[in-house]
Amino acid sequence: MEEDLGFEPAGSGSHLLLKVRKVNANTQWVARELARLAGCHVTEVGYAGLKDRRAVAVQWFSVPRPRVARDWGAVQEAQFSVLTAHPHTRKLPRGALAGNRFVIRLRAPDGRGAALQAALAAPLEAIGREGVPNYFGPQRFGRDGANLERIGADLSRLKSPERGFVLSAARAVVFNAVLAARVTAASWQRLLPGDLANLDGRGSIFAVEHPDATLERRCRDLQIHPTGPLWGAGASQAQGAVAQLEEHTAAAYPAECRACTAARMRQERRSLRLAVRELRVEAEPQALVLHFRLTRGSFATAVLRELIAAPGELPEG
């Protein structure tokens, strides 16, 4: 996985943007190590988002420029190394990236990579054309669902990062349930009257009273998507049958909804559909290699679950 910032380093300023390659290491641990090397507090280290521990990931961090110059290219630790360092004007804030590029290797049984490619040709074509349901991945719920077990507890006793993880998990539970209901109704990839839609890869939201031909065409072309709720205080702006479905589904998760409203989180929206860009496939004797790009905040596991659940068996050969 490699982050795509969507912008270039400024080339000057009081911070450094560090391009880091990490292997089987979590983002927060790397941030602490970089703080130690830069001689700053860990809160002064910036990163756009958390990345999976069990992965080879290329991720951007920022640190204040040390008073004593350091050869960052010489930082070659067992679990992370600094690839490049660039002067920049400010700390890298959360969410400050355009997306992520993934390279994922699916092991082929008995060295039948070409057969696996043939078996998955139709699902892959559909994914490129229609996208996939934008589920939150299991990473959001913590190891063995540990974040979910804390939802009914007194969250005020938790430290800020832990509390944030639990609240994010609570929101994800409700969102995934609403998305599953739309998948069952075969409406996750099309606009319904009363929907709130968003522009692909952006946070802009607008109401859809009655989908017209132009909106339906833009939705088919993956330019806009229907959205689901990220639960919080206040009423959703969804209308009609869409609002009823969301409220009925959320009612099955009272503890999760109470946690979000008690924390005074505001109602937000997330796309129900995830467009999979730059999708290409390479067959190796022992594997099938997938290359694709996703917008920020989305999960590669959402793509993989559509392939793992694909019907059919490998052809004989």
Secondary structure, DSSP 8 states (H G I E B T S, - for coil): -EEE-SS---S-SSEEEEEEEEES--HHHHHHHHHHHHTS-GGG-EES----SSSEEEEEEEEE--SS---GGG-B-SSEEEEEEEEESS---TT--SEEEEEEEEE-GGG-HHHHHHHTHHHHHHHHHH-EE----GGGG-GGGHHHHTTTS-GGGS-HHHHHHHHHHHHHHHHHHHHHHHHHTT-TTS--TTEEEEETTS--EEEESS--HHHHHHHHTTSEEEEEEE--BS-----HHHHHHHHHHHTT-HHHHHHHHHTT-B-EEEESEE--EEEEEEEETTEEEEEEEEETT--HHHHHHHHHT--S-----
